[in-house]
Amino acid sequence: MMKRPVVVGLSIVLAAIGLLPTCTKTDVAFNKFGDRGIWNVTLIDDFSGTLFALPVLRVSNCKPEYDEYCEGTFDHAAGTSTAFKWHFGYSGSYFEMYPVNPEPTEINQAWQQCYNLSGKYDVIKLHSAKFEIESYDTQGYPGKRIFIRMQ
């Protein structure tokens, strides 16, 4: 009768699996976004034909507590930069970003664009090589659909 060692072995494996730390979908979203390091915005679309300068987002992987934000750098195509904060929520289904300083003493192009695009976005797609988000609730374009693709 070899069934007893198999059952005991299976019990040990199942117990070990139960002890492994689990990752939530929000943790996975933070990791995919943060591990990338640099996200080049390849499209900002407001569905009216407006041409937008395409920024670069520089981020690092962080492990925030619930409702905390990670920080990064928002680089404007004209060469200016500003600090921004970002966050994923509710199982990675939404993404938020805002300038770190909501009222700077000096406003540059990066801060202005970051402010205008800041808000809460629905996550459309998040892979290690592509990130797509959409919002109708940004600071600079309230009520207007804004779609952003990063690679």
C-alpha positions as CSV (number, residue, x, y, z in Angstrom):
1,M,0.0,0.0,0.0
2,M,1.8,3.1,-1.3
3,K,-1.1,5.4,-0.9
4,R,-0.1,6.7,2.5
5,P,3.2,8.4,1.4
6,V,1.5,10.0,-1.6
7,V,-1.3,11.5,0.6
8,V,1.3,12.7,3.2
9,G,3.5,14.2,0.4
10,L,0.5,15.9,-1.2
11,S,-0.6,17.3,2.2
12,I,2.9,18.8,2.7
13,V,2.8,20.4,-0.8
14,L,-0.6,21.8,-0.2
15,A,0.4,23.2,3.2
16,A,3.5,24.8,1.7
17,I,1.4,26.4,-1.0
18,G,-0.9,27.9,1.6
19,L,2.1,29.4,3.4
20,L,3.5,31.1,0.3
21,P,2.9,34.9,0.2
22,T,0.1,35.8,-2.3
23,C,0.1,38.7,-4.7
24,T,-3.0,40.6,-5.4
25,K,-3.9,41.9,-8.8
26,T,-3.0,45.4,-7.5
27,D,0.5,44.1,-6.5
28,V,0.9,42.6,-10.0
29,A,-0.1,45.9,-11.6
30,F,2.4,47.9,-9.4
31,N,5.1,45.4,-10.3
32,K,4.4,45.4,-14.1
33,F,4.4,49.2,-14.2
34,G,7.2,49.8,-11.8
35,D,9.6,47.1,-13.1
36,R,9.5,48.7,-16.5
37,G,11.3,51.8,-15.3
38,I,10.7,54.0,-18.4
39,W,7.4,54.3,-20.2
40,N,7.4,56.2,-23.5
41,V,4.0,57.7,-24.2
42,T,3.3,56.8,-27.8
43,L,-0.3,58.2,-28.0
44,I,-2.5,60.7,-26.2
45,D,-5.8,60.9,-27.9
46,D,-8.7,63.2,-27.0
47,F,-10.7,62.1,-30.1
48,S,-10.9,65.6,-31.5
49,G,-7.6,65.6,-33.5
50,T,-5.6,67.6,-31.0
51,L,-1.9,66.9,-31.2
52,F,-0.1,66.4,-27.9
53,A,3.6,66.4,-27.0
54,L,4.4,62.8,-25.9
55,P,6.1,62.6,-22.5
56,V,8.2,59.9,-20.9
57,L,7.3,58.6,-17.5
58,R,10.3,57.4,-15.4
59,V,9.2,55.2,-12.5
60,S,10.7,52.8,-10.0
61,N,9.1,49.8,-8.4
62,C,7.7,50.5,-5.0
63,K,5.6,48.6,-2.5
64,P,3.1,51.1,-1.2
65,E,0.6,50.5,1.5
66,Y,-3.1,50.8,0.7
67,D,-3.9,54.3,-0.7
68,E,-0.3,55.4,-0.8
69,Y,1.4,56.6,-4.0
70,C,4.7,55.9,-5.7
71,E,6.7,58.7,-7.2
72,G,8.3,59.2,-10.6
73,T,9.5,61.8,-13.1
74,F,7.3,63.2,-15.9
75,D,9.6,64.3,-18.7
76,H,8.0,66.6,-21.3
77,A,9.1,66.5,-24.9
78,A,10.4,70.0,-24.7
79,G,13.0,69.0,-22.1
80,T,11.3,70.0,-18.8
81,S,10.5,67.6,-16.0
82,T,8.3,67.4,-12.9
83,A,7.8,64.9,-10.1
84,F,4.5,63.0,-10.2
85,K,2.9,60.4,-8.1
86,W,1.0,57.3,-9.3
87,H,-1.1,54.6,-7.8
88,F,-3.1,51.5,-8.9
89,G,-6.4,50.7,-7.1
90,Y,-9.1,48.1,-6.9
91,S,-7.3,45.0,-8.2
92,G,-5.3,47.0,-10.7
93,S,-8.5,48.1,-12.5
94,Y,-7.7,51.8,-12.2
95,F,-4.6,54.0,-12.3
96,E,-4.2,57.5,-10.9
97,M,-1.5,60.1,-11.5
98,Y,-1.0,63.6,-10.2
99,P,1.9,66.2,-9.9
100,V,3.6,65.8,-6.6
101,N,3.4,69.6,-6.1
102,P,-0.2,70.7,-6.8
103,E,0.8,74.4,-6.6
104,P,4.4,75.0,-7.8
105,T,6.0,78.4,-7.6
106,E,7.3,77.9,-11.1
107,I,5.2,76.2,-13.8
108,N,7.0,74.5,-16.7
109,Q,5.6,72.5,-19.6
110,A,6.0,69.2,-17.9
111,W,4.1,70.3,-14.8
112,Q,1.3,71.8,-17.0
113,Q,0.9,68.7,-19.1
114,C,1.1,66.4,-16.0
115,Y,-1.5,68.5,-14.3
116,N,-3.8,68.5,-17.3
117,L,-3.6,64.7,-17.7
118,S,-3.8,64.0,-14.0
119,G,-6.8,62.1,-12.7
120,K,-8.2,58.6,-12.3
121,Y,-8.0,56.3,-15.4
122,D,-9.5,53.0,-16.2
123,V,-6.8,50.4,-17.1
124,I,-7.6,49.1,-20.5
125,K,-4.4,47.0,-21.0
126,L,-1.3,46.4,-18.8
127,H,1.4,44.1,-20.1
128,S,5.1,44.3,-19.5
129,A,5.5,46.1,-22.8
130,K,2.2,48.0,-23.2
131,F,0.0,50.1,-21.0
132,E,-3.3,51.7,-22.1
133,I,-5.5,53.8,-19.9
134,E,-8.6,55.9,-20.4
135,S,-10.4,58.6,-18.5
136,Y,-13.3,61.0,-18.6
137,D,-12.2,62.7,-15.4
138,T,-8.8,64.5,-15.8
139,Q,-8.0,67.9,-14.3
140,G,-7.4,69.6,-17.7
141,Y,-10.1,67.9,-19.7
142,P,-13.1,67.1,-17.4
143,G,-15.8,65.2,-19.1
144,K,-13.7,64.6,-22.2
145,R,-12.4,61.1,-23.2
146,I,-8.6,60.9,-22.9
147,F,-6.8,57.8,-24.0
148,I,-3.1,57.2,-23.3
149,R,-0.9,54.4,-24.7
150,M,2.6,53.8,-23.3
151,Q,5.3,51.4,-24.4
